[in-house]
Amino acid sequence: LGNYLGAIKGWVGHQTEKENFFCIVDLHALTVPQDPIQLRSQTRSLAAILIAAGIETEKCTLFIQSHVAAHAEACWILNCSTPLGWLERMTQFKDKSKKHSSNINAGLFTYPVLMASDILIYQADLVPVGADQKQHLEITRDLALRFNHLYGETLVVPEAIIEDQVAVIPGLDGQKMSKSYNNVIPLFAPEKQLRKAIMKIETDSKTVEEVKDPESCNVFQLF
């Protein structure tokens, strides 16, 4: 649900504006152990979901990241001009390292560089992101500026589009909805599983009679 509200719904609504590229990022998924057959199946399923949600391939470009070698190639080139300190400051690496302490790999560390490559090879002007991805876009801009400084004006420096209403979608525990945090509401789960997930959502401890604060109520935010 978080992915649909925070990303897919907006993609569908704006797909006729400008030239749009929608990428299924299977290379990013490799930062955690994957079964190759299952990953291939999930990639195809996500493509089907995007089309079912309203993405029309006659109006935009929908593709799989690993099918375009330039993503990995550009990542290596950008890695070679990325200061180590920039990556050490990335909050998502710190957070995921704590949660996956048995699998802190180099791919997780350089994840932002691959994400930057996803954007920069298409000379993208605008990138729709959630508030949690703002730091990744900032390092993308920094990498483009650094590359241009070193080698001349080559890359477009992109701007972020963050829709305030869906900047952060709260999950079951009040943190952002994320598979990494295991606090998601799965769109295609059976009703019994959905009901169980929704009943886990943290609300507040106020009595029925007390006035509620919409800003701090996860159920209201989701609604």
C-alpha positions, 0 to 999 in steps of 0.5 A: 500500500505504501508503494502504491500511494507513495509512488505508483498512483502518482506515476499513473497520474502524471505519465502523460506529462513529459517523457517518463521512464519507470524502472523495475529495480531488480539489481537493487534487490540483490543487497539482500539474499535472493532466490534467482527463480523467485526474483525473476517471478517477482520482477514479472509480477511487479511489471504486471502490477504496474500495468494493471495499476494504469501504467500505459507503455504507449505513453511511457517507458517501462523496463527492468533495470538489469536488462539495461547494462548501462545502469551497472556500468554507470554505477562503476564509473560514478563509484570511482568519483564518489568520496567514501565519506559521502556514502558513510553519511547515508542514514539508510545504510546505517539503519539497514546495517543495524537491522541486517547486521549479518549481511552488511555488504558492499552493495548495500553501501554503494546502493545510493550510487546505483540509484544515482546511475538509474537517474543520471543516465537518462538525463532526468530533470525531475524525479518523484520520490518519497521524503525518505528518499530525499537524501538519496536524491541529494547525493545524486545531485552532488555526484552529478555536480562533482562529475561535471566539475571533474569532466565538464558539463555532462550530466543533468542535475535533477530536482526532486518532486515530493508530494506532501500528502504522500511524503511518508506513508506510516506503517503498522508501527508508526514508522514509514511503511516498509518491507525492511521494517516488516510493517506493510499492508499487502495489497493482494493479501486475503481479507483475513490477512489484511484485517489482521495487519490493519488491526495491528496499526498503532493508534493513540491511548486517548479515551473515546471522549478525548479530541484526537490529533489527526497529525499523530494518528496513523489510522487517520494518516493512512485514510 
